Amino acid sequence: MRNKLILGTAQFIPGGYGALRGYKKVSNSQLNEILNYAYKNGIRILETSNAYKNVISRISKLNKKK
């Protein structure tokens, strides 16, 4: 069985989440870099929720390079 990693997206909420609440928003450029790095390293699953405000729409608009 292969090990799988899942990238959580709660930290991409504007204004942060949990321990990072109040920190600077992750820019779209930074988010794109994070997603590309994750993809290049085998991460294919993102954990997200409708409760994470606009995270899903932000991710869907990015140019995800493979």
All heavy atoms as TSV, in Angstrom:
chain	resi	resn	atom	element	x	y	z
A	1	MET	N	N	0.844	-1.185	0.000
A	1	MET	CA	C	0.000	0.000	0.000
A	1	MET	C	C	0.885	1.243	0.000
A	1	MET	O	O	1.831	1.348	0.757
A	1	MET	CB	C	-0.906	-0.022	1.225
A	1	MET	CG	C	-1.806	1.154	1.329
A	1	MET	SD	S	-2.898	0.970	2.771
A	1	MET	CE	C	-4.076	2.173	2.357
A	2	ARG	N	N	0.552	2.204	-0.855
A	2	ARG	CA	C	1.319	3.439	-0.941
A	2	ARG	C	C	0.874	4.419	0.137
A	2	ARG	O	O	-0.302	4.503	0.452
A	2	ARG	CB	C	1.116	4.080	-2.297
A	2	ARG	CG	C	1.709	3.272	-3.421
A	2	ARG	CD	C	1.465	3.933	-4.739
A	2	ARG	NE	N	2.236	5.171	-4.784
A	2	ARG	CZ	C	2.114	6.070	-5.720
A	2	ARG	NH1	N	1.264	5.891	-6.691
A	2	ARG	NH2	N	2.821	7.178	-5.705
A	3	ASN	N	N	1.851	5.132	0.682
A	3	ASN	CA	C	1.514	6.206	1.615
A	3	ASN	C	C	0.926	7.366	0.834
A	3	ASN	O	O	1.373	7.659	-0.270
A	3	ASN	CB	C	2.762	6.680	2.367
A	3	ASN	CG	C	3.240	5.642	3.351
A	3	ASN	OD1	O	2.469	4.854	3.848
A	3	ASN	ND2	N	4.517	5.652	3.616
A	4	LYS	N	N	-0.054	8.023	1.392
A	4	LYS	CA	C	-0.669	9.154	0.730
A	4	LYS	C	C	-0.644	10.356	1.664
A	4	LYS	O	O	-0.871	10.237	2.851
A	4	LYS	CB	C	-2.106	8.844	0.344
A	4	LYS	CG	C	-2.200	7.790	-0.722
A	4	LYS	CD	C	-3.592	7.652	-1.230
A	4	LYS	CE	C	-3.605	6.606	-2.322
A	4	LYS	NZ	N	-4.840	6.577	-3.050
A	5	LEU	N	N	-0.379	11.501	1.071
A	5	LEU	CA	C	-0.446	12.756	1.796
A	5	LEU	C	C	-1.594	13.573	1.235
A	5	LEU	O	O	-1.868	13.526	0.037
A	5	LEU	CB	C	0.850	13.551	1.635
A	5	LEU	CG	C	2.083	12.980	2.309
A	5	LEU	CD1	C	3.311	13.825	1.968
A	5	LEU	CD2	C	1.899	12.930	3.814
A	6	ILE	N	N	-2.224	14.306	2.092
A	6	ILE	CA	C	-3.323	15.181	1.704
A	6	ILE	C	C	-2.947	16.592	2.154
A	6	ILE	O	O	-2.518	16.798	3.291
A	6	ILE	CB	C	-4.642	14.738	2.365
A	6	ILE	CG1	C	-5.008	13.337	1.894
A	6	ILE	CG2	C	-5.755	15.731	2.079
A	6	ILE	CD1	C	-6.185	12.730	2.631
A	7	LEU	N	N	-3.106	17.556	1.259
A	7	LEU	CA	C	-2.806	18.946	1.584
A	7	LEU	C	C	-4.064	19.629	2.091
A	7	LEU	O	O	-5.065	19.702	1.376
A	7	LEU	CB	C	-2.275	19.684	0.341
A	7	LEU	CG	C	-1.975	21.167	0.503
A	7	LEU	CD1	C	-0.842	21.375	1.514
A	7	LEU	CD2	C	-1.604	21.771	-0.839
A	8	GLY	N	N	-4.034	20.097	3.324
A	8	GLY	CA	C	-5.151	20.838	3.887
A	8	GLY	C	C	-5.137	22.267	3.374
A	8	GLY	O	O	-4.074	22.845	3.151
A	9	THR	N	N	-6.310	22.859	3.178
A	9	THR	CA	C	-6.382	24.193	2.579
A	9	THR	C	C	-6.930	25.259	3.531
A	9	THR	O	O	-7.116	26.399	3.121
A	9	THR	CB	C	-7.237	24.154	1.300
A	9	THR	OG1	O	-8.571	23.764	1.637
A	9	THR	CG2	C	-6.660	23.199	0.268
A	10	ALA	N	N	-7.144	24.931	4.767
A	10	ALA	CA	C	-7.719	25.905	5.705
A	10	ALA	C	C	-6.832	27.129	5.872
A	10	ALA	O	O	-7.327	28.235	6.071
A	10	ALA	CB	C	-7.973	25.260	7.067
A	11	GLN	N	N	-5.522	26.968	5.767
A	11	GLN	CA	C	-4.614	28.102	5.949
A	11	GLN	C	C	-4.675	29.094	4.797
A	11	GLN	O	O	-4.117	30.180	4.877
A	11	GLN	CB	C	-3.173	27.623	6.135
A	11	GLN	CG	C	-2.987	26.757	7.359
A	11	GLN	CD	C	-3.472	27.391	8.643
A	11	GLN	OE1	O	-3.403	28.598	8.817
A	11	GLN	NE2	N	-3.980	26.601	9.551
A	12	PHE	N	N	-5.365	28.734	3.721
A	12	PHE	CA	C	-5.488	29.630	2.573
A	12	PHE	C	C	-6.697	30.553	2.692
A	12	PHE	O	O	-6.981	31.342	1.803
A	12	PHE	CB	C	-5.561	28.838	1.274
A	12	PHE	CG	C	-4.419	27.868	1.095
A	12	PHE	CD1	C	-4.627	26.640	0.511
A	12	PHE	CD2	C	-3.138	28.184	1.517
A	12	PHE	CE1	C	-3.579	25.745	0.346
A	12	PHE	CE2	C	-2.089	27.303	1.356
A	12	PHE	CZ	C	-2.307	26.073	0.766
A	13	ILE	N	N	-7.422	30.465	3.802
A	13	ILE	CA	C	-8.560	31.347	4.055
A	13	ILE	C	C	-8.026	32.761	4.297
A	13	ILE	O	O	-7.068	32.934	5.061
A	13	ILE	CB	C	-9.354	30.896	5.303
A	13	ILE	CG1	C	-9.983	29.543	5.080
A	13	ILE	CG2	C	-10.413	31.922	5.688
A	13	ILE	CD1	C	-10.598	28.950	6.346
A	14	PRO	N	N	-8.621	33.770	3.668
A	14	PRO	CA	C	-8.177	35.144	3.957
A	14	PRO	C	C	-8.243	35.428	5.463
A	14	PRO	O	O	-9.247	35.149	6.102
A	14	PRO	CB	C	-9.173	36.008	3.187
A	14	PRO	CG	C	-9.662	35.126	2.086
A	14	PRO	CD	C	-9.681	33.740	2.670
A	15	GLY	N	N	-7.165	35.923	6.032
A	15	GLY	CA	C	-7.123	36.219	7.455
A	15	GLY	C	C	-6.655	35.052	8.296
A	15	GLY	O	O	-6.522	35.154	9.506
A	16	GLY	N	N	-6.383	33.906	7.649
A	16	GLY	CA	C	-5.865	32.750	8.362
A	16	GLY	C	C	-6.922	31.912	9.042
A	16	GLY	O	O	-8.116	32.172	8.957
A	17	TYR	N	N	-6.454	30.888	9.721
A	17	TYR	CA	C	-7.322	29.924	10.385
A	17	TYR	C	C	-6.569	29.360	11.573
A	17	TYR	O	O	-5.369	29.147	11.504
A	17	TYR	CB	C	-7.687	28.809	9.396
A	17	TYR	CG	C	-8.516	27.699	9.982
A	17	TYR	CD1	C	-9.890	27.817	10.051
A	17	TYR	CD2	C	-7.930	26.543	10.468
A	17	TYR	CE1	C	-10.669	26.807	10.583
A	17	TYR	CE2	C	-8.699	25.527	11.009
A	17	TYR	CZ	C	-10.070	25.664	11.061
A	17	TYR	OH	O	-10.838	24.661	11.592
A	18	GLY	N	N	-7.269	29.117	12.641
A	18	GLY	CA	C	-6.650	28.489	13.808
A	18	GLY	C	C	-5.477	29.293	14.341
A	18	GLY	O	O	-5.582	30.495	14.571
A	19	ALA	N	N	-4.335	28.633	14.505
A	19	ALA	CA	C	-3.153	29.269	15.077
A	19	ALA	C	C	-2.633	30.419	14.222
A	19	ALA	O	O	-1.966	31.313	14.722
A	19	ALA	CB	C	-2.047	28.235	15.271
A	20	LEU	N	N	-2.941	30.401	12.920
A	20	LEU	CA	C	-2.448	31.459	12.028
A	20	LEU	C	C	-3.477	32.551	11.761
A	20	LEU	O	O	-3.279	33.395	10.900
A	20	LEU	CB	C	-1.977	30.849	10.703
A	20	LEU	CG	C	-0.793	29.896	10.814
A	20	LEU	CD1	C	-0.437	29.331	9.444
A	20	LEU	CD2	C	0.409	30.586	11.425
A	21	ARG	N	N	-4.555	32.544	12.512
A	21	ARG	CA	C	-5.591	33.577	12.330
A	21	ARG	C	C	-4.965	34.952	12.523
A	21	ARG	O	O	-4.200	35.184	13.437
A	21	ARG	CB	C	-6.718	33.366	13.335
A	21	ARG	CG	C	-7.865	34.359	13.171
A	21	ARG	CD	C	-8.996	34.067	14.125
A	21	ARG	NE	N	-9.509	32.726	13.992
A	21	ARG	CZ	C	-10.466	32.352	13.110
A	21	ARG	NH1	N	-10.979	33.233	12.305
A	21	ARG	NH2	N	-10.874	31.114	13.067
A	22	GLY	N	N	-5.287	35.864	11.613
A	22	GLY	CA	C	-4.766	37.216	11.706
A	22	GLY	C	C	-3.480	37.445	10.927
A	22	GLY	O	O	-3.050	38.564	10.770
A	23	TYR	N	N	-2.856	36.371	10.440
A	23	TYR	CA	C	-1.642	36.532	9.652
A	23	TYR	C	C	-1.981	36.967	8.238
A	23	TYR	O	O	-3.111	36.853	7.786
A	23	TYR	CB	C	-0.838	35.224	9.613
A	23	TYR	CG	C	0.005	35.013	10.835
A	23	TYR	CD1	C	-0.571	34.626	12.034
A	23	TYR	CD2	C	1.372	35.208	10.791
A	23	TYR	CE1	C	0.200	34.438	13.171
A	23	TYR	CE2	C	2.151	35.021	11.919
A	23	TYR	CZ	C	1.551	34.636	13.099
A	23	TYR	OH	O	2.313	34.456	14.210
A	24	LYS	N	N	-0.983	37.429	7.530
A	24	LYS	CA	C	-1.155	37.914	6.168
A	24	LYS	C	C	-1.727	36.808	5.267
A	24	LYS	O	O	-1.338	35.647	5.377
A	24	LYS	CB	C	0.193	38.367	5.623
A	24	LYS	CG	C	0.140	38.996	4.272
A	24	LYS	CD	C	1.525	39.490	3.863
A	24	LYS	CE	C	1.485	40.019	2.449
A	24	LYS	NZ	N	2.825	40.402	1.996
A	25	LYS	N	N	-2.633	37.208	4.398
A	25	LYS	CA	C	-3.252	36.286	3.447
A	25	LYS	C	C	-2.198	35.682	2.522
A	25	LYS	O	O	-1.276	36.369	2.096
A	25	LYS	CB	C	-4.294	37.048	2.632
A	25	LYS	CG	C	-4.904	36.276	1.497
A	25	LYS	CD	C	-5.838	37.160	0.688
A	25	LYS	CE	C	-6.241	36.480	-0.587
A	25	LYS	NZ	N	-7.058	37.334	-1.435
A	26	VAL	N	N	-2.353	34.409	2.205
A	26	VAL	CA	C	-1.512	33.749	1.216
A	26	VAL	C	C	-1.933	34.297	-0.148
A	26	VAL	O	O	-3.096	34.205	-0.526
A	26	VAL	CB	C	-1.685	32.213	1.273
A	26	VAL	CG1	C	-0.929	31.545	0.143
A	26	VAL	CG2	C	-1.254	31.664	2.620
A	27	SER	N	N	-0.985	34.893	-0.875
A	27	SER	CA	C	-1.300	35.467	-2.180
A	27	SER	C	C	-1.597	34.357	-3.189
A	27	SER	O	O	-1.239	33.190	-2.977
A	27	SER	CB	C	-0.137	36.315	-2.688
A	27	SER	OG	O	0.945	35.483	-3.065
A	28	ASN	N	N	-2.242	34.711	-4.292
A	28	ASN	CA	C	-2.512	33.729	-5.337
A	28	ASN	C	C	-1.216	33.168	-5.905
A	28	ASN	O	O	-1.136	31.987	-6.229
A	28	ASN	CB	C	-3.369	34.328	-6.446
A	28	ASN	CG	C	-4.820	34.456	-6.028
A	28	ASN	OD1	O	-5.253	33.861	-5.048
A	28	ASN	ND2	N	-5.568	35.241	-6.763
A	29	SER	N	N	-0.196	34.003	-6.000
A	29	SER	CA	C	1.103	33.546	-6.482
A	29	SER	C	C	1.701	32.509	-5.529
A	29	SER	O	O	2.201	31.463	-5.964
A	29	SER	CB	C	2.046	34.741	-6.621
A	29	SER	OG	O	3.336	34.318	-6.990
A	30	GLN	N	N	1.646	32.791	-4.231
A	30	GLN	CA	C	2.155	31.841	-3.233
A	30	GLN	C	C	1.329	30.558	-3.252
A	30	GLN	O	O	1.886	29.459	-3.163
A	30	GLN	CB	C	2.103	32.460	-1.844
A	30	GLN	CG	C	3.080	33.589	-1.639
A	30	GLN	CD	C	2.814	34.334	-0.341
A	30	GLN	OE1	O	1.676	34.621	0.006
A	30	GLN	NE2	N	3.882	34.654	0.377
A	31	LEU	N	N	0.029	30.693	-3.361
A	31	LEU	CA	C	-0.846	29.528	-3.395
A	31	LEU	C	C	-0.523	28.665	-4.609
A	31	LEU	O	O	-0.437	27.437	-4.508
A	31	LEU	CB	C	-2.315	29.968	-3.411
A	31	LEU	CG	C	-3.362	28.870	-3.449
A	31	LEU	CD1	C	-3.175	27.862	-2.330
A	31	LEU	CD2	C	-4.755	29.495	-3.382
A	32	ASN	N	N	-0.303	29.292	-5.749
A	32	ASN	CA	C	0.053	28.553	-6.965
A	32	ASN	C	C	1.371	27.804	-6.773
A	32	ASN	O	O	1.493	26.641	-7.164
A	32	ASN	CB	C	0.131	29.509	-8.148
A	32	ASN	CG	C	-0.047	28.821	-9.473
A	32	ASN	OD1	O	-0.823	27.874	-9.584
A	32	ASN	ND2	N	0.649	29.291	-10.473
A	33	GLU	N	N	2.357	28.456	-6.149
A	33	GLU	CA	C	3.640	27.806	-5.876
A	33	GLU	C	C	3.462	26.598	-4.965
A	33	GLU	O	O	4.069	25.546	-5.191
A	33	GLU	CB	C	4.611	28.787	-5.219
A	33	GLU	CG	C	5.175	29.825	-6.145
A	33	GLU	CD	C	6.177	30.732	-5.438
A	33	GLU	OE1	O	6.982	30.219	-4.638
A	33	GLU	OE2	O	6.126	31.947	-5.681
A	34	ILE	N	N	2.656	26.757	-3.933
A	34	ILE	CA	C	2.412	25.656	-2.986
A	34	ILE	C	C	1.756	24.484	-3.697
A	34	ILE	O	O	2.168	23.321	-3.540
A	34	ILE	CB	C	1.536	26.138	-1.806
A	34	ILE	CG1	C	2.316	27.135	-0.954
A	34	ILE	CG2	C	1.044	24.960	-0.975
A	34	ILE	CD1	C	1.457	27.907	0.032
A	35	LEU	N	N	0.728	24.764	-4.501
A	35	LEU	CA	C	0.021	23.690	-5.210
A	35	LEU	C	C	0.922	23.004	-6.229
A	35	LEU	O	O	0.897	21.777	-6.361
A	35	LEU	CB	C	-1.239	24.229	-5.881
A	35	LEU	CG	C	-2.328	24.730	-4.934
A	35	LEU	CD1	C	-3.474	25.333	-5.726
A	35	LEU	CD2	C	-2.823	23.617	-4.021
A	36	ASN	N	N	1.726	23.766	-6.957
A	36	ASN	CA	C	2.653	23.162	-7.916
A	36	ASN	C	C	3.689	22.294	-7.214
A	36	ASN	O	O	4.008	21.197	-7.671
A	36	ASN	CB	C	3.340	24.240	-8.759
A	36	ASN	CG	C	2.418	24.837	-9.793
A	36	ASN	OD1	O	1.500	24.172	-10.282
A	36	ASN	ND2	N	2.639	26.093	-10.124
A	37	TYR	N	N	4.210	22.770	-6.094
A	37	TYR	CA	C	5.181	21.983	-5.324
A	37	TYR	C	C	4.546	20.686	-4.830
A	37	TYR	O	O	5.145	19.615	-4.934
A	37	TYR	CB	C	5.699	22.811	-4.135
A	37	TYR	CG	C	6.732	22.081	-3.320
A	37	TYR	CD1	C	8.075	22.130	-3.676
A	37	TYR	CD2	C	6.365	21.348	-2.195
A	37	TYR	CE1	C	9.028	21.454	-2.929
A	37	TYR	CE2	C	7.310	20.670	-1.452
A	37	TYR	CZ	C	8.643	20.721	-1.823
A	37	TYR	OH	O	9.582	20.039	-1.085
A	38	ALA	N	N	3.346	20.797	-4.315
A	38	ALA	CA	C	2.644	19.610	-3.821
A	38	ALA	C	C	2.441	18.604	-4.950
A	38	ALA	O	O	2.694	17.401	-4.786
A	38	ALA	CB	C	1.306	20.009	-3.207
A	39	TYR	N	N	1.996	19.093	-6.115
A	39	TYR	CA	C	1.742	18.204	-7.246
A	39	TYR	C	C	3.025	17.508	-7.694
A	39	TYR	O	O	3.048	16.300	-7.904
A	39	TYR	CB	C	1.126	18.986	-8.412
A	39	TYR	CG	C	0.686	18.078	-9.530
A	39	TYR	CD1	C	-0.598	17.535	-9.528
A	39	TYR	CD2	C	1.541	17.741	-10.568
A	39	TYR	CE1	C	-0.997	16.674	-10.531
A	39	TYR	CE2	C	1.149	16.888	-11.574
A	39	TYR	CZ	C	-0.125	16.355	-11.555
A	39	TYR	OH	O	-0.521	15.494	-12.546
A	40	LYS	N	N	4.114	18.277	-7.809
A	40	LYS	CA	C	5.393	17.708	-8.244
A	40	LYS	C	C	5.905	16.659	-7.268
A	40	LYS	O	O	6.704	15.804	-7.636
A	40	LYS	CB	C	6.432	18.808	-8.406
A	40	LYS	CG	C	6.188	19.676	-9.617
A	40	LYS	CD	C	7.189	20.816	-9.683
A	40	LYS	CE	C	6.844	21.740	-10.823
A	40	LYS	NZ	N	7.704	22.940	-10.853
A	41	ASN	N	N	5.445	16.733	-6.026
A	41	ASN	CA	C	5.885	15.787	-4.999
A	41	ASN	C	C	4.839	14.726	-4.682
A	41	ASN	O	O	4.872	14.105	-3.618
A	41	ASN	CB	C	6.313	16.557	-3.750
A	41	ASN	CG	C	7.631	17.262	-3.982
A	41	ASN	OD1	O	8.683	16.635	-3.936
A	41	ASN	ND2	N	7.591	18.539	-4.299
A	42	GLY	N	N	3.901	14.530	-5.594
A	42	GLY	CA	C	2.981	13.404	-5.492
A	42	GLY	C	C	1.693	13.642	-4.732
A	42	GLY	O	O	0.922	12.710	-4.532
A	43	ILE	N	N	1.452	14.853	-4.275
A	43	ILE	CA	C	0.206	15.121	-3.549
A	43	ILE	C	C	-0.885	15.423	-4.560
A	43	ILE	O	O	-0.783	16.357	-5.348
A	43	ILE	CB	C	0.372	16.288	-2.554
A	43	ILE	CG1	C	1.417	15.906	-1.505
A	43	ILE	CG2	C	-0.966	16.641	-1.901
A	43	ILE	CD1	C	1.774	17.012	-0.556
A	44	ARG	N	N	-1.936	14.586	-4.550
A	44	ARG	CA	C	-3.019	14.713	-5.519
A	44	ARG	C	C	-4.373	14.992	-4.862
A	44	ARG	O	O	-5.366	15.173	-5.544
A	44	ARG	CB	C	-3.149	13.440	-6.357
A	44	ARG	CG	C	-1.923	13.052	-7.131
A	44	ARG	CD	C	-1.641	14.065	-8.236
A	44	ARG	NE	N	-0.578	13.640	-9.131
A	44	ARG	CZ	C	0.703	13.906	-8.947
A	44	ARG	NH1	N	1.084	14.599	-7.890
A	44	ARG	NH2	N	1.602	13.493	-9.807
A	45	ILE	N	N	-4.387	15.023	-3.537
A	45	ILE	CA	C	-5.651	15.205	-2.817
A	45	ILE	C	C	-5.575	16.482	-1.983
A	45	ILE	O	O	-4.613	16.697	-1.233
A	45	ILE	CB	C	-5.960	14.002	-1.902
A	45	ILE	CG1	C	-6.042	12.717	-2.739
A	45	ILE	CG2	C	-7.261	14.226	-1.134
A	45	ILE	CD1	C	-6.113	11.455	-1.903
A	46	LEU	N	N	-6.585	17.334	-2.127
A	46	LEU	CA	C	-6.699	18.544	-1.321
A	46	LEU	C	C	-7.891	18.383	-0.393
A	46	LEU	O	O	-8.965	17.968	-0.822
A	46	LEU	CB	C	-6.925	19.776	-2.203
A	46	LEU	CG	C	-5.855	20.088	-3.232
A	46	LEU	CD1	C	-6.265	21.286	-4.069
A	46	LEU	CD2	C	-4.514	20.338	-2.566
A	47	GLU	N	N	-7.708	18.720	0.860
A	47	GLU	CA	C	-8.802	18.705	1.832
A	47	GLU	C	C	-9.321	20.125	1.908
A	47	GLU	O	O	-8.573	21.062	2.146
A	47	GLU	CB	C	-8.283	18.238	3.199
A	47	GLU	CG	C	-9.308	18.252	4.303
A	47	GLU	CD	C	-9.467	19.638	4.941
A	47	GLU	OE1	O	-8.485	20.349	5.133
A	47	GLU	OE2	O	-10.623	19.983	5.231
A	48	THR	N	N	-10.611	20.292	1.657
A	48	THR	CA	C	-11.204	21.618	1.718
A	48	THR	C	C	-12.655	21.508	2.163
A	48	THR	O	O	-13.173	20.418	2.366
A	48	THR	CB	C	-11.067	22.349	0.360
A	48	THR	OG1	O	-11.428	23.706	0.555
A	48	THR	CG2	C	-11.884	21.699	-0.718
A	49	SER	N	N	-13.275	22.638	2.332
A	49	SER	CA	C	-14.654	22.667	2.809
A	49	SER	C	C	-15.324	23.943	2.309
A	49	SER	O	O	-14.654	24.960	2.097
A	49	SER	CB	C	-14.658	22.671	4.346
A	49	SER	OG	O	-15.940	22.996	4.839
A	50	ASN	N	N	-16.614	23.899	2.128
A	50	ASN	CA	C	-17.365	25.107	1.784
A	50	ASN	C	C	-17.238	26.151	2.887
A	50	ASN	O	O	-17.393	27.339	2.645
A	50	ASN	CB	C	-18.830	24.783	1.536
A	50	ASN	CG	C	-19.017	24.035	0.243
A	50	ASN	OD1	O	-18.231	24.168	-0.686
A	50	ASN	ND2	N	-20.056	23.226	0.168
A	51	ALA	N	N	-16.935	25.713	4.098
A	51	ALA	CA	C	-16.767	26.637	5.227
A	51	ALA	C	C	-15.478	27.456	5.099
A	51	ALA	O	O	-15.299	28.434	5.817
A	51	ALA	CB	C	-16.756	25.862	6.542
A	52	TYR	N	N	-14.591	27.082	4.188
A	52	TYR	CA	C	-13.321	27.793	4.015
A	52	TYR	C	C	-13.471	28.982	3.072
A	52	TYR	O	O	-12.580	29.294	2.309
A	52	TYR	CB	C	-12.243	26.861	3.476
A	52	TYR	CG	C	-11.842	25.720	4.378
A	52	TYR	CD1	C	-11.024	24.708	3.907
A	52	TYR	CD2	C	-12.278	25.639	5.681
A	52	TYR	CE1	C	-10.640	23.648	4.706
A	52	TYR	CE2	C	-11.903	24.585	6.491
A	52	TYR	CZ	C	-11.086	23.590	5.994
A	52	TYR	OH	O	-10.720	22.546	6.790
A	53	LYS	N	N	-14.593	29.636	3.134
A	53	LYS	CA	C	-14.892	30.846	2.367
A	53	LYS	C	C	-14.608	30.649	0.884
A	53	LYS	O	O	-15.233	29.821	0.263
A	53	LYS	CB	C	-14.173	32.052	2.954
A	53	LYS	CG	C	-14.603	32.320	4.384
A	53	LYS	CD	C	-13.962	33.551	4.943
A	53	LYS	CE	C	-14.390	33.717	6.393
A	53	LYS	NZ	N	-13.771	34.827	7.028
A	54	ASN	N	N	-13.694	31.399	0.300
A	54	ASN	CA	C	-13.486	31.337	-1.142
A	54	ASN	C	C	-12.295	30.480	-1.570
A	54	ASN	O	O	-11.802	30.623	-2.676
A	54	ASN	CB	C	-13.325	32.752	-1.701
A	54	ASN	CG	C	-12.030	33.402	-1.253
A	54	ASN	OD1	O	-11.379	32.939	-0.329
A	54	ASN	ND2	N	-11.650	34.475	-1.913
A	55	VAL	N	N	-11.834	29.596	-0.727
A	55	VAL	CA	C	-10.643	28.804	-1.045
A	55	VAL	C	C	-10.858	27.946	-2.294
A	55	VAL	O	O	-9.994	27.900	-3.170
A	55	VAL	CB	C	-10.223	27.930	0.159
A	55	VAL	CG1	C	-9.126	26.964	-0.232
A	55	VAL	CG2	C	-9.752	28.806	1.302
A	56	ILE	N	N	-11.990	27.300	-2.400
A	56	ILE	CA	C	-12.250	26.426	-3.546
A	56	ILE	C	C	-12.205	27.221	-4.847
A	56	ILE	O	O	-11.581	26.796	-5.825
A	56	ILE	CB	C	-13.595	25.682	-3.383
A	56	ILE	CG1	C	-13.525	24.749	-2.171
A	56	ILE	CG2	C	-13.933	24.891	-4.641
A	56	ILE	CD1	C	-14.870	24.158	-1.774
A	57	SER	N	N	-12.844	28.386	-4.864
A	57	SER	CA	C	-12.843	29.185	-6.097
A	57	SER	C	C	-11.447	29.728	-6.407
A	57	SER	O	O	-11.048	29.791	-7.570
A	57	SER	CB	C	-13.861	30.316	-6.022
A	57	SER	OG	O	-13.516	31.242	-5.026
A	58	ARG	N	N	-10.671	30.079	-5.391
A	58	ARG	CA	C	-9.296	30.548	-5.616
A	58	ARG	C	C	-8.459	29.452	-6.255
A	58	ARG	O	O	-7.732	29.701	-7.221
A	58	ARG	CB	C	-8.636	30.963	-4.301
A	58	ARG	CG	C	-9.085	32.296	-3.763
A	58	ARG	CD	C	-8.341	32.675	-2.510
A	58	ARG	NE	N	-6.933	32.963	-2.799
A	58	ARG	CZ	C	-5.976	32.935	-1.879
A	58	ARG	NH1	N	-6.245	32.638	-0.649
A	58	ARG	NH2	N	-4.748	33.222	-2.217
A	59	ILE	N	N	-8.568	28.250	-5.730
A	59	ILE	CA	C	-7.785	27.126	-6.243
A	59	ILE	C	C	-8.192	26.816	-7.687
A	59	ILE	O	O	-7.351	26.589	-8.544
A	59	ILE	CB	C	-7.951	25.892	-5.345
A	59	ILE	CG1	C	-7.240	26.134	-4.010
A	59	ILE	CG2	C	-7.385	24.648	-6.032
A	59	ILE	CD1	C	-7.522	25.083	-2.960
A	60	SER	N	N	-9.479	26.825	-7.954
A	60	SER	CA	C	-9.962	26.446	-9.295
A	60	SER	C	C	-9.543	27.463	-10.355
A	60	SER	O	O	-9.456	27.114	-11.540
A	60	SER	CB	C	-11.481	26.283	-9.291
A	60	SER	OG	O	-12.114	27.513	-9.076
A	61	LYS	N	N	-9.248	28.701	-9.984
A	61	LYS	CA	C	-8.856	29.737	-10.948
A	61	LYS	C	C	-7.361	29.753	-11.246
A	61	LYS	O	O	-6.930	30.393	-12.197
A	61	LYS	CB	C	-9.262	31.117	-10.427
A	61	LYS	CG	C	-10.762	31.319	-10.394
A	61	LYS	CD	C	-11.130	32.654	-9.787
A	61	LYS	CE	C	-12.626	32.787	-9.673
A	61	LYS	NZ	N	-13.011	34.014	-8.974
A	62	LEU	N	N	-6.575	29.050	-10.460
A	62	LEU	CA	C	-5.126	29.088	-10.640
A	62	LEU	C	C	-4.681	28.203	-11.795
A	62	LEU	O	O	-5.324	27.206	-12.113
A	62	LEU	CB	C	-4.421	28.650	-9.363
A	62	LEU	CG	C	-4.605	29.558	-8.160
A	62	LEU	CD1	C	-3.967	28.938	-6.940
A	62	LEU	CD2	C	-4.019	30.931	-8.430
A	63	ASN	N	N	-3.564	28.567	-12.391
A	63	ASN	CA	C	-2.949	27.762	-13.425
A	63	ASN	C	C	-2.063	26.730	-12.748
A	63	ASN	O	O	-0.968	27.039	-12.309
A	63	ASN	CB	C	-2.122	28.655	-14.362
A	63	ASN	CG	C	-1.432	27.851	-15.433
A	63	ASN	OD1	O	-1.873	26.764	-15.773
A	63	ASN	ND2	N	-0.372	28.401	-15.974
A	64	LYS	N	N	-2.544	25.509	-12.674
A	64	LYS	CA	C	-1.800	24.456	-11.995
A	64	LYS	C	C	-0.917	23.739	-13.016
A	64	LYS	O	O	-1.393	23.020	-13.866
A	64	LYS	CB	C	-2.754	23.497	-11.300
A	64	LYS	CG	C	-3.473	24.172	-10.140
A	64	LYS	CD	C	-4.668	23.392	-9.687
A	64	LYS	CE	C	-5.866	23.587	-10.535
A	64	LYS	NZ	N	-6.380	24.919	-10.765
A	65	LYS	N	N	0.391	23.984	-12.911
A	65	LYS	CA	C	1.347	23.345	-13.817
A	65	LYS	C	C	1.667	21.954	-13.321
A	65	LYS	O	O	1.699	21.707	-12.128
A	65	LYS	CB	C	2.623	24.175	-13.891
A	65	LYS	CG	C	2.422	25.561	-14.419
A	65	LYS	CD	C	3.706	26.345	-14.350
A	65	LYS	CE	C	3.459	27.787	-14.725
A	65	LYS	NZ	N	4.660	28.602	-14.529
A	66	LYS	N	N	1.936	21.071	-14.252
A	66	LYS	CA	C	2.278	19.691	-13.883
A	66	LYS	C	C	3.732	19.409	-14.173
A	66	LYS	O	O	4.359	19.994	-14.961
A	66	LYS	CB	C	1.391	18.713	-14.639
A	66	LYS	CG	C	-0.048	18.865	-14.232
A	66	LYS	CD	C	-0.921	17.921	-14.984
A	66	LYS	CE	C	-2.362	18.150	-14.578
A	66	LYS	NZ	N	-3.298	17.329	-15.247
